[in-house]
Amino acid sequence: MALVVVSIGSNIERERHVQICLDALHAEFGNLLISRVFESEPVGFEDGRNFFNLVTAFESDAGVGELQAWCKHLEYANGRRKISPKFSPRTLDVDLLTVGTLSGDIDGVELPRDEIVKHAFVLKPLAELLPEHRHPTNGERYADLWAEFDAGDQRLWPVDFVWQGQRISRAS
């Protein structure tokens, strides 16, 4: 079993789609570790709708290709289109960040995902969820990567969020 870490984002019916995603992940993979939910301004998007972003982790023995296909199927089942432009609004974005300590091109998926060290909306929730875990290629702790990260104009802030009757995130 490997620890699988995924990022989740939505800027269309954000709360609804994040709820659906967490429900689906829980149903498929069981127990989830879940970061706080952050609202973030879009990076690279002309449409100004803010995102909800979070990171979740779970144990799985599924292969990388199988995990990637599952994530893409979930996106498409929730209204994401394969032909949508890269920086267009999305109901759901589910990206594999890491699968255990794997690195390189595995089943057509580059691991670890480079967004970990590029985007505050990925690194901050990851560093809060798994502060002592280490990036598979550079070996640095996620907490240290966040402490050294220059977020620049990548603003994000925690929001109140309830899933399955439990508050998983609180503003402030």
C-alpha positions as CSV (number, residue, x, y, z in Angstrom):
1,M,0.0,0.0,0.0
2,A,1.2,3.5,-0.9
3,L,0.2,6.8,0.4
4,V,-1.6,8.6,-2.4
5,V,-1.8,12.4,-2.3
6,V,-4.2,14.3,-4.5
7,S,-5.1,17.9,-4.9
8,I,-8.7,18.9,-5.4
9,G,-9.9,22.2,-7.0
10,S,-13.2,23.7,-8.2
11,N,-14.4,27.1,-9.2
12,I,-17.9,26.1,-10.4
13,E,-20.4,25.2,-7.7
14,R,-17.3,24.9,-5.5
15,E,-18.8,23.5,-2.3
16,R,-21.0,21.0,-4.1
17,H,-18.2,19.6,-6.3
18,V,-15.7,19.3,-3.5
19,Q,-18.3,17.4,-1.4
20,I,-18.9,15.1,-4.4
21,C,-15.2,14.5,-4.8
22,L,-14.6,13.7,-1.1
23,D,-17.6,11.4,-1.1
24,A,-16.3,9.5,-4.1
25,L,-12.7,9.3,-2.8
26,H,-14.0,8.0,0.5
27,A,-16.3,5.4,-1.1
28,E,-13.5,4.2,-3.4
29,F,-10.4,4.4,-1.1
30,G,-11.8,4.5,2.5
31,N,-10.3,6.6,5.2
32,L,-9.1,10.0,4.1
33,L,-6.7,12.5,5.5
34,I,-8.0,16.0,4.5
35,S,-6.4,19.4,4.7
36,R,-8.3,22.6,5.4
37,V,-10.1,24.0,2.4
38,F,-8.7,27.2,1.0
39,E,-10.2,29.8,-1.3
40,S,-7.7,31.1,-3.8
41,E,-7.6,33.5,-6.6
42,P,-7.2,31.9,-10.0
43,V,-3.6,31.6,-11.3
44,G,-3.4,32.1,-15.1
45,F,-7.2,32.2,-15.6
46,E,-8.9,35.1,-17.3
47,D,-12.2,34.1,-15.7
48,G,-12.0,35.7,-12.2
49,R,-13.9,33.1,-10.3
50,N,-12.1,32.0,-7.1
51,F,-11.3,28.4,-6.5
52,F,-11.7,26.1,-3.5
53,N,-8.5,24.0,-3.1
54,L,-7.5,21.3,-0.7
55,V,-5.3,18.2,-0.5
56,T,-6.3,14.7,0.6
57,A,-4.3,11.5,1.2
58,F,-5.3,7.9,1.4
59,E,-3.7,4.4,1.2
60,S,-4.1,2.4,-2.0
61,D,-2.4,-0.5,-3.8
62,A,-3.8,0.7,-7.2
63,G,-1.3,1.5,-9.9
64,V,-0.5,5.0,-11.1
65,G,-2.4,4.6,-14.4
66,E,-5.4,3.2,-12.6
67,L,-5.4,6.1,-10.1
68,Q,-5.0,8.6,-12.9
69,A,-7.9,7.1,-14.9
70,W,-10.1,7.1,-11.8
71,C,-9.4,10.8,-11.1
72,K,-10.1,11.8,-14.7
73,H,-13.3,9.7,-14.8
74,L,-14.5,11.5,-11.6
75,E,-13.7,14.9,-13.3
76,Y,-15.6,14.0,-16.5
77,A,-18.6,12.5,-14.5
78,N,-18.9,15.9,-12.8
79,G,-19.0,18.0,-16.0
80,R,-15.4,18.6,-16.9
81,R,-14.8,18.4,-20.6
82,K,-11.7,16.8,-22.2
83,I,-11.6,19.6,-24.8
84,S,-11.8,22.6,-22.4
85,P,-9.0,25.1,-22.7
86,K,-6.3,24.7,-20.0
87,F,-7.2,27.9,-18.1
88,S,-11.0,27.6,-18.2
89,P,-13.4,27.4,-15.2
90,R,-13.8,23.8,-13.9
91,T,-16.3,21.9,-11.9
92,L,-13.6,19.6,-10.6
93,D,-9.9,19.2,-10.9
94,V,-8.4,16.1,-9.2
95,D,-4.6,15.7,-9.7
96,L,-2.3,13.0,-8.4
97,L,0.5,14.8,-6.5
98,T,2.4,11.8,-5.2
99,V,2.1,8.0,-5.0
100,G,4.4,6.8,-2.3
101,T,7.9,7.8,-3.2
102,L,7.6,7.1,-6.9
103,S,9.2,9.6,-9.2
104,G,9.5,9.9,-13.0
105,D,7.0,9.2,-15.8
106,I,4.9,6.3,-14.6
107,D,2.0,5.1,-16.8
108,G,2.1,8.5,-18.6
109,V,1.9,10.5,-15.3
110,E,4.8,12.6,-14.1
111,L,5.4,12.1,-10.4
112,P,5.7,14.0,-8.2
113,R,3.5,16.6,-9.8
114,D,5.5,19.8,-10.4
115,E,2.6,22.0,-9.0
116,I,3.7,21.0,-5.5
117,V,6.6,23.5,-5.6
118,K,5.0,26.0,-8.0
119,H,1.6,26.9,-6.5
120,A,0.6,28.1,-3.0
121,F,-2.8,26.5,-3.4
122,V,-1.2,23.1,-3.6
123,L,1.8,23.5,-1.3
124,K,0.1,25.2,1.6
125,P,-2.6,22.5,2.2
126,L,0.0,19.8,1.6
127,A,2.4,21.3,4.1
128,E,-0.4,21.5,6.7
129,L,-1.6,18.0,6.0
130,L,1.7,16.2,5.8
131,P,4.3,18.6,7.3
132,E,6.9,16.0,8.1
133,H,6.6,14.0,4.8
134,R,9.2,14.6,2.2
135,H,9.1,15.6,-1.4
136,P,10.0,12.4,-3.3
137,T,12.7,14.0,-5.5
138,N,14.3,16.8,-3.5
139,G,13.9,15.2,-0.1
140,E,12.7,18.4,1.6
141,R,9.9,18.3,4.2
142,Y,6.7,19.9,3.0
143,A,6.7,22.2,6.0
144,D,10.1,23.5,5.1
145,L,9.2,23.9,1.4
146,W,6.2,26.0,2.5
147,A,8.3,28.1,5.0
148,E,10.7,28.9,2.1
149,F,8.0,29.4,-0.5
150,D,7.5,32.9,-2.0
151,A,3.8,33.0,-2.6
152,G,4.1,36.4,-4.4
153,D,0.6,37.3,-5.6
154,Q,-0.8,33.8,-5.0
155,R,-3.3,34.7,-2.4
156,L,-5.3,32.0,-0.5
157,W,-7.2,31.9,2.8
158,P,-9.0,29.1,4.7
159,V,-12.7,28.9,4.5
160,D,-15.4,27.2,6.6
161,F,-16.2,23.8,5.2
162,V,-18.3,20.9,6.5
163,W,-18.1,17.4,5.0
164,Q,-20.3,14.5,6.2
165,G,-21.5,16.6,9.2
166,Q,-18.0,17.4,10.4
167,R,-16.2,20.7,10.1
168,I,-13.0,19.9,8.2
169,S,-12.0,23.5,7.7
170,R,-12.5,26.8,9.6
171,A,-11.8,30.3,8.3
172,S,-8.9,32.0,10.1
